Amino acid sequence: MNQMSDSSPGPTTRPHPPALWAYLWWAATGALLSCGVASLLTIGVFLLPIALALIVLGSLWSPLRNEAVVALVAGLAAAPLYIAWLNRQGPGRFCETIKDGTACSELWSPWPFVAVALVLLAVSAVAAVRTRRVQDGLDRRS
């Protein structure tokens, strides 16, 4: 009698990934946070309390306490991308014709801001993939 014993566990239920709205919550929170810091001397004083309230609510509300929090890092890329867009004609002096004459301004190079935004987006994507792989590995072991 040759009985084969199967040492693998029975069927396991794989947890569902977080809902899209959870990722959007954390991305919007990160965007508010980065824009609040970037514009601290103007509208930032109004954006930062909203961002902090969203962080507290997200930390307390169980549907948001999952791996979707990595989207917060992706949301932080909003301010650098916006600053890069504002400086898209730079670096150097940029003049434009307006109603009463010409308006000139000094612009920065947009590329450092694009680089920072791309790094933040890449870190968020890598963290999301790694978190999912770790959870899948833990599911296979149990």
C-alpha positions in Angstrom: 0.0 0.0 0.0 1.6 3.1 -1.2 -0.3 6.1 0.2 0.9 9.5 -0.8 0.4 12.1 1.8 -0.1 15.5 0.6 1.6 17.9 2.9 0.4 21.0 1.2 -2.3 22.9 2.9 -5.9 22.9 1.7 -7.2 25.6 -0.6 -6.5 29.1 0.8 -8.5 32.1 0.1 -6.4 34.8 -1.3 -7.2 38.3 0.1 -8.6 40.7 -2.5 -6.5 43.7 -3.3 -7.7 47.0 -1.9 -10.4 48.9 -3.7 -9.5 51.5 -6.2 -11.0 54.2 -4.0 -8.6 53.3 -1.2 -5.6 54.0 -3.5 -7.3 57.2 -4.7 -7.8 58.3 -1.1 -4.1 57.9 -0.2 -2.9 59.4 -3.5 -5.2 62.5 -2.9 -3.9 62.8 0.6 -0.3 62.7 -0.6 -1.1 65.3 -3.2 -2.7 67.6 -0.7 0.3 67.1 1.6 2.9 67.9 -1.0 1.0 70.9 -2.4 0.4 72.1 1.1 4.1 72.0 1.9 5.1 73.6 -1.5 2.7 76.4 -1.0 3.1 76.8 2.7 3.2 80.6 2.7 0.0 81.0 0.7 -2.8 78.4 0.4 -0.7 75.6 2.1 -1.9 76.6 5.6 -5.4 75.5 4.5 -4.3 72.4 2.6 -2.2 70.9 5.3 -4.9 70.5 8.0 -7.1 68.8 5.4 -4.3 66.4 4.5 -3.6 65.7 8.1 -7.3 65.0 8.7 -7.4 62.6 5.8 -4.3 60.8 7.2 -6.0 60.5 10.6 -9.3 59.3 9.1 -7.4 56.8 6.8 -5.5 55.5 9.8 -8.6 54.9 11.8 -11.0 53.6 9.2 -10.3 49.9 8.6 -11.0 49.7 4.8 -8.1 52.1 4.4 -5.6 50.4 6.7 -4.0 48.2 4.0 -1.3 48.2 1.4 -3.1 51.0 -0.5 -1.3 53.4 1.8 1.7 53.2 -0.6 -0.3 55.5 -2.9 0.5 58.3 -0.5 4.1 58.3 -1.8 2.8 58.5 -5.4 0.5 61.4 -4.4 3.6 63.3 -3.1 4.7 63.6 -6.7 1.8 66.1 -7.5 3.7 69.2 -6.3 7.0 68.5 -8.1 5.0 67.8 -11.3 3.1 71.0 -11.0 6.2 73.0 -10.3 7.8 71.4 -13.3 4.8 72.3 -15.5 5.0 75.9 -14.3 8.7 76.0 -15.3 8.2 74.2 -18.6 9.7 77.1 -20.6 12.8 77.2 -18.4 15.5 77.5 -17.5 16.1 81.2 -18.0 14.2 84.3 -18.8 10.8 83.8 -20.4 8.8 86.8 -21.8 5.3 86.8 -23.0 3.1 89.5 -24.5 0.2 90.7 -22.4 -2.4 93.3 -22.9 -0.3 96.3 -21.7 3.1 95.2 -23.0 5.5 92.4 -22.1 5.9 90.3 -18.8 9.1 88.5 -18.2 10.1 86.1 -15.5 13.0 83.9 -14.6 12.2 80.2 -14.7 14.0 77.2 -13.2 14.8 74.1 -15.1 11.8 71.7 -14.8 13.9 68.5 -15.0 15.0 68.3 -11.4 11.3 68.5 -10.4 10.4 65.8 -13.0 13.2 63.6 -11.6 11.9 63.9 -8.0 8.3 63.1 -9.2 9.5 60.1 -11.1 11.5 58.8 -8.2 8.4 59.2 -5.9 6.2 57.3 -8.4 8.8 54.5 -8.8 9.2 54.1 -5.1 5.4 53.9 -4.7 5.1 51.3 -7.5 8.0 49.2 -6.2 6.5 49.3 -2.7 3.1 48.2 -4.0 4.5 45.3 -5.9 6.7 44.2 -3.0 3.9 44.5 -0.5 1.6 42.4 -2.7 4.4 39.7 -3.2 5.0 39.6 0.6 1.3 39.1 1.2 1.1 36.4 -1.4 4.1 34.6 0.1 2.5 34.7 3.5 -0.8 33.3 2.1 1.1 30.4 0.5 2.8 29.5 3.8 -0.4 29.5 5.9 
